[in-house]
Amino acid sequence: MSHGCHSSNSAIKCPKCSRHTVISLNVNLWKCLNCDFSKDFSEDDEEEPDNTFISACLGGIAITLLCLLSL
């Protein structure tokens, strides 16, 4: 059974030590073997709010105001 350590082509440079020793531990977790820097990209997805509802409300308000002003 594999433990899921997926090494990359070493084309990714570590932002901390600038060496090409970054590996992918899973889809979202990357780690540098040289300086132990790690980055979990799944946390970035959770921080970005979905503004679709707010945009739809603002669009609806704008259309309503334009309709009222044209009367």
mmCIF file of the N, C-alpha and C atoms, coordinates in Angstrom:
data_MODEL
# 
_entry.id   MODEL 
# 
loop_
_atom_site.group_PDB 
_atom_site.id 
_atom_site.type_symbol 
_atom_site.label_atom_id 
_atom_site.label_alt_id 
_atom_site.label_comp_id 
_atom_site.label_asym_id 
_atom_site.label_entity_id 
_atom_site.label_seq_id 
_atom_site.pdbx_PDB_ins_code 
_atom_site.Cartn_x 
_atom_site.Cartn_y 
_atom_site.Cartn_z 
_atom_site.occupancy 
_atom_site.B_iso_or_equiv 
_atom_site.pdbx_formal_charge 
_atom_site.auth_seq_id 
_atom_site.auth_comp_id 
_atom_site.auth_asym_id 
_atom_site.auth_atom_id 
_atom_site.pdbx_PDB_model_num 
ATOM 1   N N  . MET A 1 1  ? 0.838   -1.189 0.000   1.00 0.00 ? 1  MET A N  1 
ATOM 2   C CA . MET A 1 1  ? 0.000   0.000  0.000   1.00 0.00 ? 1  MET A CA 1 
ATOM 3   C C  . MET A 1 1  ? 0.876   1.244  0.000   1.00 0.00 ? 1  MET A C  1 
ATOM 4   N N  . SER A 1 2  ? 0.538   2.203  -0.812  1.00 0.00 ? 2  SER A N  1 
ATOM 5   C CA . SER A 1 2  ? 1.304   3.437  -0.930  1.00 0.00 ? 2  SER A CA 1 
ATOM 6   C C  . SER A 1 2  ? 0.860   4.444  0.117   1.00 0.00 ? 2  SER A C  1 
ATOM 7   N N  . HIS A 1 3  ? 1.799   5.274  0.568   1.00 0.00 ? 3  HIS A N  1 
ATOM 8   C CA . HIS A 1 3  ? 1.477   6.288  1.566   1.00 0.00 ? 3  HIS A CA 1 
ATOM 9   C C  . HIS A 1 3  ? 1.149   7.630  0.949   1.00 0.00 ? 3  HIS A C  1 
ATOM 10  N N  . GLY A 1 4  ? 1.107   7.751  -0.366  1.00 0.00 ? 4  GLY A N  1 
ATOM 11  C CA . GLY A 1 4  ? 0.611   8.950  -1.032  1.00 0.00 ? 4  GLY A CA 1 
ATOM 12  C C  . GLY A 1 4  ? 1.611   10.074 -1.176  1.00 0.00 ? 4  GLY A C  1 
ATOM 13  N N  . CYS A 1 5  ? 2.877   9.810  -1.207  1.00 0.00 ? 5  CYS A N  1 
ATOM 14  C CA . CYS A 1 5  ? 3.859   10.869 -1.416  1.00 0.00 ? 5  CYS A CA 1 
ATOM 15  C C  . CYS A 1 5  ? 4.126   10.965 -2.914  1.00 0.00 ? 5  CYS A C  1 
ATOM 16  N N  . HIS A 1 6  ? 3.589   11.981 -3.539  1.00 0.00 ? 6  HIS A N  1 
ATOM 17  C CA . HIS A 1 6  ? 3.712   12.165 -4.977  1.00 0.00 ? 6  HIS A CA 1 
ATOM 18  C C  . HIS A 1 6  ? 4.799   13.200 -5.242  1.00 0.00 ? 6  HIS A C  1 
ATOM 19  N N  . SER A 1 7  ? 5.950   12.781 -5.702  1.00 0.00 ? 7  SER A N  1 
ATOM 20  C CA . SER A 1 7  ? 7.008   13.748 -5.965  1.00 0.00 ? 7  SER A CA 1 
ATOM 21  C C  . SER A 1 7  ? 6.770   14.414 -7.306  1.00 0.00 ? 7  SER A C  1 
ATOM 22  N N  . SER A 1 8  ? 7.143   15.662 -7.388  1.00 0.00 ? 8  SER A N  1 
ATOM 23  C CA . SER A 1 8  ? 6.973   16.411 -8.625  1.00 0.00 ? 8  SER A CA 1 
ATOM 24  C C  . SER A 1 8  ? 8.255   16.345 -9.432  1.00 0.00 ? 8  SER A C  1 
ATOM 25  N N  . ASN A 1 9  ? 8.273   17.054 -10.510 1.00 0.00 ? 9  ASN A N  1 
ATOM 26  C CA . ASN A 1 9  ? 9.419   17.122 -11.396 1.00 0.00 ? 9  ASN A CA 1 
ATOM 27  C C  . ASN A 1 9  ? 10.529  17.968 -10.815 1.00 0.00 ? 9  ASN A C  1 
ATOM 28  N N  . SER A 1 10 ? 10.374  18.488 -9.623  1.00 0.00 ? 10 SER A N  1 
ATOM 29  C CA . SER A 1 10 ? 11.276  19.440 -8.983  1.00 0.00 ? 10 SER A CA 1 
ATOM 30  C C  . SER A 1 10 ? 11.347  20.740 -9.773  1.00 0.00 ? 10 SER A C  1 
ATOM 31  N N  . ALA A 1 11 ? 10.316  21.029 -10.542 1.00 0.00 ? 11 ALA A N  1 
ATOM 32  C CA . ALA A 1 11 ? 10.268  22.273 -11.290 1.00 0.00 ? 11 ALA A CA 1 
ATOM 33  C C  . ALA A 1 11 ? 9.718   23.406 -10.427 1.00 0.00 ? 11 ALA A C  1 
ATOM 34  N N  . ILE A 1 12 ? 9.116   23.057 -9.309  1.00 0.00 ? 12 ILE A N  1 
ATOM 35  C CA . ILE A 1 12 ? 8.544   24.074 -8.429  1.00 0.00 ? 12 ILE A CA 1 
ATOM 36  C C  . ILE A 1 12 ? 9.609   24.524 -7.440  1.00 0.00 ? 12 ILE A C  1 
ATOM 37  N N  . LYS A 1 13 ? 9.829   25.830 -7.403  1.00 0.00 ? 13 LYS A N  1 
ATOM 38  C CA . LYS A 1 13 ? 10.844  26.396 -6.521  1.00 0.00 ? 13 LYS A CA 1 
ATOM 39  C C  . LYS A 1 13 ? 10.202  26.821 -5.209  1.00 0.00 ? 13 LYS A C  1 
ATOM 40  N N  . CYS A 1 14 ? 10.842  26.511 -4.110  1.00 0.00 ? 14 CYS A N  1 
ATOM 41  C CA . CYS A 1 14 ? 10.347  26.866 -2.787  1.00 0.00 ? 14 CYS A CA 1 
ATOM 42  C C  . CYS A 1 14 ? 10.409  28.385 -2.602  1.00 0.00 ? 14 CYS A C  1 
ATOM 43  N N  . PRO A 1 15 ? 9.316   29.012 -2.151  1.00 0.00 ? 15 PRO A N  1 
ATOM 44  C CA . PRO A 1 15 ? 9.332   30.457 -1.945  1.00 0.00 ? 15 PRO A CA 1 
ATOM 45  C C  . PRO A 1 15 ? 10.180  30.889 -0.752  1.00 0.00 ? 15 PRO A C  1 
ATOM 46  N N  . LYS A 1 16 ? 10.514  29.952 0.127   1.00 0.00 ? 16 LYS A N  1 
ATOM 47  C CA . LYS A 1 16 ? 11.300  30.292 1.315   1.00 0.00 ? 16 LYS A CA 1 
ATOM 48  C C  . LYS A 1 16 ? 12.807  30.144 1.082   1.00 0.00 ? 16 LYS A C  1 
ATOM 49  N N  . CYS A 1 17 ? 13.230  28.995 0.535   1.00 0.00 ? 17 CYS A N  1 
ATOM 50  C CA . CYS A 1 17 ? 14.668  28.741 0.372   1.00 0.00 ? 17 CYS A CA 1 
ATOM 51  C C  . CYS A 1 17 ? 15.134  28.808 -1.081  1.00 0.00 ? 17 CYS A C  1 
ATOM 52  N N  . SER A 1 18 ? 14.205  28.934 -2.023  1.00 0.00 ? 18 SER A N  1 
ATOM 53  C CA . SER A 1 18 ? 14.495  29.053 -3.466  1.00 0.00 ? 18 SER A CA 1 
ATOM 54  C C  . SER A 1 18 ? 15.141  27.808 -4.077  1.00 0.00 ? 18 SER A C  1 
ATOM 55  N N  . ARG A 1 19 ? 14.988  26.679 -3.441  1.00 0.00 ? 19 ARG A N  1 
ATOM 56  C CA . ARG A 1 19 ? 15.516  25.443 -4.005  1.00 0.00 ? 19 ARG A CA 1 
ATOM 57  C C  . ARG A 1 19 ? 14.382  24.654 -4.639  1.00 0.00 ? 19 ARG A C  1 
ATOM 58  N N  . HIS A 1 20 ? 14.725  23.794 -5.558  1.00 0.00 ? 20 HIS A N  1 
ATOM 59  C CA . HIS A 1 20 ? 13.740  22.994 -6.282  1.00 0.00 ? 20 HIS A CA 1 
ATOM 60  C C  . HIS A 1 20 ? 13.534  21.653 -5.578  1.00 0.00 ? 20 HIS A C  1 
ATOM 61  N N  . THR A 1 21 ? 13.156  21.712 -4.311  1.00 0.00 ? 21 THR A N  1 
ATOM 62  C CA . THR A 1 21 ? 12.969  20.497 -3.522  1.00 0.00 ? 21 THR A CA 1 
ATOM 63  C C  . THR A 1 21 ? 11.545  20.401 -2.990  1.00 0.00 ? 21 THR A C  1 
ATOM 64  N N  . VAL A 1 22 ? 10.587  20.902 -3.743  1.00 0.00 ? 22 VAL A N  1 
ATOM 65  C CA . VAL A 1 22 ? 9.186   20.885 -3.335  1.00 0.00 ? 22 VAL A CA 1 
ATOM 66  C C  . VAL A 1 22 ? 8.510   19.626 -3.865  1.00 0.00 ? 22 VAL A C  1 
ATOM 67  N N  . ILE A 1 23 ? 7.797   18.935 -2.984  1.00 0.00 ? 23 ILE A N  1 
ATOM 68  C CA . ILE A 1 23 ? 7.051   17.746 -3.381  1.00 0.00 ? 23 ILE A CA 1 
ATOM 69  C C  . ILE A 1 23 ? 5.579   17.927 -3.025  1.00 0.00 ? 23 ILE A C  1 
ATOM 70  N N  . SER A 1 24 ? 4.743   17.167 -3.691  1.00 0.00 ? 24 SER A N  1 
ATOM 71  C CA . SER A 1 24 ? 3.311   17.171 -3.423  1.00 0.00 ? 24 SER A CA 1 
ATOM 72  C C  . SER A 1 24 ? 2.991   15.994 -2.512  1.00 0.00 ? 24 SER A C  1 
ATOM 73  N N  . LEU A 1 25 ? 2.470   16.284 -1.323  1.00 0.00 ? 25 LEU A N  1 
ATOM 74  C CA . LEU A 1 25 ? 2.075   15.216 -0.407  1.00 0.00 ? 25 LEU A CA 1 
ATOM 75  C C  . LEU A 1 25 ? 0.683   14.705 -0.726  1.00 0.00 ? 25 LEU A C  1 
ATOM 76  N N  . ASN A 1 26 ? -0.164  15.589 -1.248  1.00 0.00 ? 26 ASN A N  1 
ATOM 77  C CA . ASN A 1 26 ? -1.464  15.218 -1.798  1.00 0.00 ? 26 ASN A CA 1 
ATOM 78  C C  . ASN A 1 26 ? -1.880  16.339 -2.744  1.00 0.00 ? 26 ASN A C  1 
ATOM 79  N N  . VAL A 1 27 ? -3.124  16.375 -3.160  1.00 0.00 ? 27 VAL A N  1 
ATOM 80  C CA . VAL A 1 27 ? -3.557  17.355 -4.156  1.00 0.00 ? 27 VAL A CA 1 
ATOM 81  C C  . VAL A 1 27 ? -3.376  18.782 -3.658  1.00 0.00 ? 27 VAL A C  1 
ATOM 82  N N  . ASN A 1 28 ? -3.614  19.038 -2.381  1.00 0.00 ? 28 ASN A N  1 
ATOM 83  C CA . ASN A 1 28 ? -3.586  20.394 -1.850  1.00 0.00 ? 28 ASN A CA 1 
ATOM 84  C C  . ASN A 1 28 ? -2.388  20.715 -0.978  1.00 0.00 ? 28 ASN A C  1 
ATOM 85  N N  . LEU A 1 29 ? -1.596  19.744 -0.579  1.00 0.00 ? 29 LEU A N  1 
ATOM 86  C CA . LEU A 1 29 ? -0.500  19.971 0.366   1.00 0.00 ? 29 LEU A CA 1 
ATOM 87  C C  . LEU A 1 29 ? 0.851   19.765 -0.315  1.00 0.00 ? 29 LEU A C  1 
ATOM 88  N N  . TRP A 1 30 ? 1.658   20.826 -0.299  1.00 0.00 ? 30 TRP A N  1 
ATOM 89  C CA . TRP A 1 30 ? 2.999   20.807 -0.880  1.00 0.00 ? 30 TRP A CA 1 
ATOM 90  C C  . TRP A 1 30 ? 4.010   21.114 0.211   1.00 0.00 ? 30 TRP A C  1 
ATOM 91  N N  . LYS A 1 31 ? 5.187   20.468 0.147   1.00 0.00 ? 31 LYS A N  1 
ATOM 92  C CA . LYS A 1 31 ? 6.193   20.638 1.183   1.00 0.00 ? 31 LYS A CA 1 
ATOM 93  C C  . LYS A 1 31 ? 7.595   20.666 0.581   1.00 0.00 ? 31 LYS A C  1 
ATOM 94  N N  . CYS A 1 32 ? 8.437   21.530 1.138   1.00 0.00 ? 32 CYS A N  1 
ATOM 95  C CA . CYS A 1 32 ? 9.846   21.600 0.724   1.00 0.00 ? 32 CYS A CA 1 
ATOM 96  C C  . CYS A 1 32 ? 10.661  20.643 1.581   1.00 0.00 ? 32 CYS A C  1 
ATOM 97  N N  . LEU A 1 33 ? 11.437  19.797 0.936   1.00 0.00 ? 33 LEU A N  1 
ATOM 98  C CA . LEU A 1 33 ? 12.266  18.837 1.659   1.00 0.00 ? 33 LEU A CA 1 
ATOM 99  C C  . LEU A 1 33 ? 13.498  19.489 2.265   1.00 0.00 ? 33 LEU A C  1 
ATOM 100 N N  . ASN A 1 34 ? 13.870  20.669 1.769   1.00 0.00 ? 34 ASN A N  1 
ATOM 101 C CA . ASN A 1 34 ? 15.063  21.343 2.255   1.00 0.00 ? 34 ASN A CA 1 
ATOM 102 C C  . ASN A 1 34 ? 14.809  22.136 3.535   1.00 0.00 ? 34 ASN A C  1 
ATOM 103 N N  . CYS A 1 35 ? 13.754  22.943 3.551   1.00 0.00 ? 35 CYS A N  1 
ATOM 104 C CA . CYS A 1 35 ? 13.542  23.842 4.691   1.00 0.00 ? 35 CYS A CA 1 
ATOM 105 C C  . CYS A 1 35 ? 12.241  23.576 5.448   1.00 0.00 ? 35 CYS A C  1 
ATOM 106 N N  . ASP A 1 36 ? 11.508  22.546 5.076   1.00 0.00 ? 36 ASP A N  1 
ATOM 107 C CA . ASP A 1 36 ? 10.240  22.166 5.714   1.00 0.00 ? 36 ASP A CA 1 
ATOM 108 C C  . ASP A 1 36 ? 9.118   23.186 5.542   1.00 0.00 ? 36 ASP A C  1 
ATOM 109 N N  . PHE A 1 37 ? 9.260   24.106 4.584   1.00 0.00 ? 37 PHE A N  1 
ATOM 110 C CA . PHE A 1 37 ? 8.154   25.012 4.259   1.00 0.00 ? 37 PHE A CA 1 
ATOM 111 C C  . PHE A 1 37 ? 7.024   24.176 3.680   1.00 0.00 ? 37 PHE A C  1 
ATOM 112 N N  . SER A 1 38 ? 5.787   24.467 4.079   1.00 0.00 ? 38 SER A N  1 
ATOM 113 C CA . SER A 1 38 ? 4.649   23.758 3.506   1.00 0.00 ? 38 SER A CA 1 
ATOM 114 C C  . SER A 1 38 ? 3.516   24.723 3.238   1.00 0.00 ? 38 SER A C  1 
ATOM 115 N N  . LYS A 1 39 ? 2.677   24.368 2.294   1.00 0.00 ? 39 LYS A N  1 
ATOM 116 C CA . LYS A 1 39 ? 1.545   25.205 1.909   1.00 0.00 ? 39 LYS A CA 1 
ATOM 117 C C  . LYS A 1 39 ? 0.356   24.301 1.652   1.00 0.00 ? 39 LYS A C  1 
ATOM 118 N N  . ASP A 1 40 ? -0.757  24.609 2.319   1.00 0.00 ? 40 ASP A N  1 
ATOM 119 C CA . ASP A 1 40 ? -2.003  23.875 2.115   1.00 0.00 ? 40 ASP A CA 1 
ATOM 120 C C  . ASP A 1 40 ? -2.919  24.747 1.272   1.00 0.00 ? 40 ASP A C  1 
ATOM 121 N N  . PHE A 1 41 ? -3.094  24.390 0.003   1.00 0.00 ? 41 PHE A N  1 
ATOM 122 C CA . PHE A 1 41 ? -3.883  25.199 -0.922  1.00 0.00 ? 41 PHE A CA 1 
ATOM 123 C C  . PHE A 1 41 ? -5.379  25.038 -0.708  1.00 0.00 ? 41 PHE A C  1 
ATOM 124 N N  . SER A 1 42 ? -5.812  24.044 0.047   1.00 0.00 ? 42 SER A N  1 
ATOM 125 C CA . SER A 1 42 ? -7.241  23.897 0.322   1.00 0.00 ? 42 SER A CA 1 
ATOM 126 C C  . SER A 1 42 ? -7.730  25.022 1.224   1.00 0.00 ? 42 SER A C  1 
ATOM 127 N N  . GLU A 1 43 ? -6.860  25.599 2.068   1.00 0.00 ? 43 GLU A N  1 
ATOM 128 C CA . GLU A 1 43 ? -7.235  26.714 2.928   1.00 0.00 ? 43 GLU A CA 1 
ATOM 129 C C  . GLU A 1 43 ? -7.538  27.963 2.108   1.00 0.00 ? 43 GLU A C  1 
ATOM 130 N N  . ASP A 1 44 ? -6.839  28.158 0.982   1.00 0.00 ? 44 ASP A N  1 
ATOM 131 C CA . ASP A 1 44 ? -7.066  29.326 0.133   1.00 0.00 ? 44 ASP A CA 1 
ATOM 132 C C  . ASP A 1 44 ? -8.458  29.304 -0.470  1.00 0.00 ? 44 ASP A C  1 
ATOM 133 N N  . ASP A 1 45 ? -8.952  28.124 -0.834  1.00 0.00 ? 45 ASP A N  1 
ATOM 134 C CA . ASP A 1 45 ? -10.278 28.004 -1.428  1.00 0.00 ? 45 ASP A CA 1 
ATOM 135 C C  . ASP A 1 45 ? -11.363 28.393 -0.440  1.00 0.00 ? 45 ASP A C  1 
ATOM 136 N N  . GLU A 1 46 ? -11.172 28.078 0.841   1.00 0.00 ? 46 GLU A N  1 
ATOM 137 C CA . GLU A 1 46 ? -12.181 28.355 1.848   1.00 0.00 ? 46 GLU A CA 1 
ATOM 138 C C  . GLU A 1 46 ? -12.241 29.836 2.199   1.00 0.00 ? 46 GLU A C  1 
ATOM 139 N N  . GLU A 1 47 ? -11.160 30.578 2.007   1.00 0.00 ? 47 GLU A N  1 
ATOM 140 C CA . GLU A 1 47 ? -11.122 31.984 2.382   1.00 0.00 ? 47 GLU A CA 1 
ATOM 141 C C  . GLU A 1 47 ? -11.850 32.871 1.381   1.00 0.00 ? 47 GLU A C  1 
ATOM 142 N N  . GLU A 1 48 ? -11.990 32.437 0.145   1.00 0.00 ? 48 GLU A N  1 
ATOM 143 C CA . GLU A 1 48 ? -12.639 33.244 -0.873  1.00 0.00 ? 48 GLU A CA 1 
ATOM 144 C C  . GLU A 1 48 ? -14.150 33.074 -0.791  1.00 0.00 ? 48 GLU A C  1 
ATOM 145 N N  . PRO A 1 49 ? -14.860 34.148 -0.439  1.00 0.00 ? 49 PRO A N  1 
ATOM 146 C CA . PRO A 1 49 ? -16.320 34.023 -0.337  1.00 0.00 ? 49 PRO A CA 1 
ATOM 147 C C  . PRO A 1 49 ? -16.969 33.989 -1.715  1.00 0.00 ? 49 PRO A C  1 
ATOM 148 N N  . ASP A 1 50 ? -18.136 33.392 -1.780  1.00 0.00 ? 50 ASP A N  1 
ATOM 149 C CA . ASP A 1 50 ? -18.900 33.343 -3.018  1.00 0.00 ? 50 ASP A CA 1 
ATOM 150 C C  . ASP A 1 50 ? -19.787 34.583 -3.073  1.00 0.00 ? 50 ASP A C  1 
ATOM 151 N N  . ASN A 1 51 ? -19.498 35.483 -4.004  1.00 0.00 ? 51 ASN A N  1 
ATOM 152 C CA . ASN A 1 51 ? -20.208 36.751 -4.102  1.00 0.00 ? 51 ASN A CA 1 
ATOM 153 C C  . ASN A 1 51 ? -21.341 36.720 -5.120  1.00 0.00 ? 51 ASN A C  1 
ATOM 154 N N  . THR A 1 52 ? -21.772 35.553 -5.545  1.00 0.00 ? 52 THR A N  1 
ATOM 155 C CA . THR A 1 52 ? -22.814 35.455 -6.551  1.00 0.00 ? 52 THR A CA 1 
ATOM 156 C C  . THR A 1 52 ? -24.127 36.039 -6.054  1.00 0.00 ? 52 THR A C  1 
ATOM 157 N N  . PHE A 1 53 ? -24.505 35.714 -4.829  1.00 0.00 ? 53 PHE A N  1 
ATOM 158 C CA . PHE A 1 53 ? -25.770 36.204 -4.280  1.00 0.00 ? 53 PHE A CA 1 
ATOM 159 C C  . PHE A 1 53 ? -25.742 37.721 -4.137  1.00 0.00 ? 53 PHE A C  1 
ATOM 160 N N  . ILE A 1 54 ? -24.653 38.264 -3.653  1.00 0.00 ? 54 ILE A N  1 
ATOM 161 C CA . ILE A 1 54 ? -24.532 39.714 -3.483  1.00 0.00 ? 54 ILE A CA 1 
ATOM 162 C C  . ILE A 1 54 ? -24.596 40.413 -4.833  1.00 0.00 ? 54 ILE A C  1 
ATOM 163 N N  . SER A 1 55 ? -23.921 39.866 -5.830  1.00 0.00 ? 55 SER A N  1 
ATOM 164 C CA . SER A 1 55 ? -23.948 40.455 -7.170  1.00 0.00 ? 55 SER A CA 1 
ATOM 165 C C  . SER A 1 55 ? -25.347 40.425 -7.760  1.00 0.00 ? 55 SER A C  1 
ATOM 166 N N  . ALA A 1 56 ? -26.063 39.333 -7.556  1.00 0.00 ? 56 ALA A N  1 
ATOM 167 C CA . ALA A 1 56 ? -27.427 39.225 -8.071  1.00 0.00 ? 56 ALA A CA 1 
ATOM 168 C C  . ALA A 1 56 ? -28.354 40.234 -7.395  1.00 0.00 ? 56 ALA A C  1 
ATOM 169 N N  . CYS A 1 57 ? -28.202 40.411 -6.093  1.00 0.00 ? 57 CYS A N  1 
ATOM 170 C CA . CYS A 1 57 ? -29.023 41.396 -5.365  1.00 0.00 ? 57 CYS A CA 1 
ATOM 171 C C  . CYS A 1 57 ? -28.732 42.812 -5.844  1.00 0.00 ? 57 CYS A C  1 
ATOM 172 N N  . LEU A 1 58 ? -27.470 43.147 -5.985  1.00 0.00 ? 58 LEU A N  1 
ATOM 173 C CA . LEU A 1 58 ? -27.110 44.488 -6.455  1.00 0.00 ? 58 LEU A CA 1 
ATOM 174 C C  . LEU A 1 58 ? -27.607 44.725 -7.874  1.00 0.00 ? 58 LEU A C  1 
ATOM 175 N N  . GLY A 1 59 ? -27.528 43.725 -8.717  1.00 0.00 ? 59 GLY A N  1 
ATOM 176 C CA . GLY A 1 59 ? -28.050 43.843 -10.081 1.00 0.00 ? 59 GLY A CA 1 
ATOM 177 C C  . GLY A 1 59 ? -29.555 44.039 -10.087 1.00 0.00 ? 59 GLY A C  1 
ATOM 178 N N  . GLY A 1 60 ? -30.253 43.305 -9.233  1.00 0.00 ? 60 GLY A N  1 
ATOM 179 C CA . GLY A 1 60 ? -31.698 43.448 -9.128  1.00 0.00 ? 60 GLY A CA 1 
ATOM 180 C C  . GLY A 1 60 ? -32.102 44.832 -8.636  1.00 0.00 ? 60 GLY A C  1 
ATOM 181 N N  . ILE A 1 61 ? -31.357 45.353 -7.666  1.00 0.00 ? 61 ILE A N  1 
ATOM 182 C CA . ILE A 1 61 ? -31.638 46.702 -7.152  1.00 0.00 ? 61 ILE A CA 1 
ATOM 183 C C  . ILE A 1 61 ? -31.401 47.744 -8.242  1.00 0.00 ? 61 ILE A C  1 
ATOM 184 N N  . ALA A 1 62 ? -30.313 47.575 -8.994  1.00 0.00 ? 62 ALA A N  1 
ATOM 185 C CA . ALA A 1 62 ? -29.999 48.530 -10.070 1.00 0.00 ? 62 ALA A CA 1 
ATOM 186 C C  . ALA A 1 62 ? -31.083 48.520 -11.140 1.00 0.00 ? 62 ALA A C  1 
ATOM 187 N N  . ILE A 1 63 ? -31.549 47.343 -11.528 1.00 0.00 ? 63 ILE A N  1 
ATOM 188 C CA . ILE A 1 63 ? -32.603 47.243 -12.547 1.00 0.00 ? 63 ILE A CA 1 
ATOM 189 C C  . ILE A 1 63 ? -33.907 47.858 -12.030 1.00 0.00 ? 63 ILE A C  1 
ATOM 190 N N  . THR A 1 64 ? -34.231 47.597 -10.760 1.00 0.00 ? 64 THR A N  1 
ATOM 191 C CA . THR A 1 64 ? -35.438 48.161 -10.158 1.00 0.00 ? 64 THR A CA 1 
ATOM 192 C C  . THR A 1 64 ? -35.370 49.686 -10.150 1.00 0.00 ? 64 THR A C  1 
ATOM 193 N N  . LEU A 1 65 ? -34.226 50.241 -9.774  1.00 0.00 ? 65 LEU A N  1 
ATOM 194 C CA . LEU A 1 65 ? -34.074 51.703 -9.751  1.00 0.00 ? 65 LEU A CA 1 
ATOM 195 C C  . LEU A 1 65 ? -34.180 52.297 -11.149 1.00 0.00 ? 65 LEU A C  1 
ATOM 196 N N  . LEU A 1 66 ? -33.596 51.622 -12.146 1.00 0.00 ? 66 LEU A N  1 
ATOM 197 C CA . LEU A 1 66 ? -33.704 52.118 -13.515 1.00 0.00 ? 66 LEU A CA 1 
ATOM 198 C C  . LEU A 1 66 ? -35.141 52.088 -14.012 1.00 0.00 ? 66 LEU A C  1 
ATOM 199 N N  . CYS A 1 67 ? -35.872 51.047 -13.653 1.00 0.00 ? 67 CYS A N  1 
ATOM 200 C CA . CYS A 1 67 ? -37.289 50.965 -14.044 1.00 0.00 ? 67 CYS A CA 1 
ATOM 201 C C  . CYS A 1 67 ? -38.113 52.051 -13.373 1.00 0.00 ? 67 CYS A C  1 
ATOM 202 N N  . LEU A 1 68 ? -37.840 52.322 -12.102 1.00 0.00 ? 68 LEU A N  1 
ATOM 203 C CA . LEU A 1 68 ? -38.574 53.367 -11.376 1.00 0.00 ? 68 LEU A CA 1 
ATOM 204 C C  . LEU A 1 68 ? -38.253 54.753 -11.913 1.00 0.00 ? 68 LEU A C  1 
ATOM 205 N N  . LEU A 1 69 ? -37.011 54.968 -12.312 1.00 0.00 ? 69 LEU A N  1 
ATOM 206 C CA . LEU A 1 69 ? -36.624 56.287 -12.837 1.00 0.00 ? 69 LEU A CA 1 
ATOM 207 C C  . LEU A 1 69 ? -37.200 56.530 -14.227 1.00 0.00 ? 69 LEU A C  1 
ATOM 208 N N  . SER A 1 70 ? -37.499 55.482 -14.962 1.00 0.00 ? 70 SER A N  1 
ATOM 209 C CA . SER A 1 70 ? -38.012 55.662 -16.318 1.00 0.00 ? 70 SER A CA 1 
ATOM 210 C C  . SER A 1 70 ? -39.526 55.935 -16.339 1.00 0.00 ? 70 SER A C  1 
ATOM 211 N N  . LEU A 1 71 ? -40.201 55.804 -15.207 1.00 0.00 ? 71 LEU A N  1 
ATOM 212 C CA . LEU A 1 71 ? -41.657 56.048 -15.145 1.00 0.00 ? 71 LEU A CA 1 
ATOM 213 C C  . LEU A 1 71 ? -41.983 57.504 -15.208 1.00 0.00 ? 71 LEU A C  1 
# 
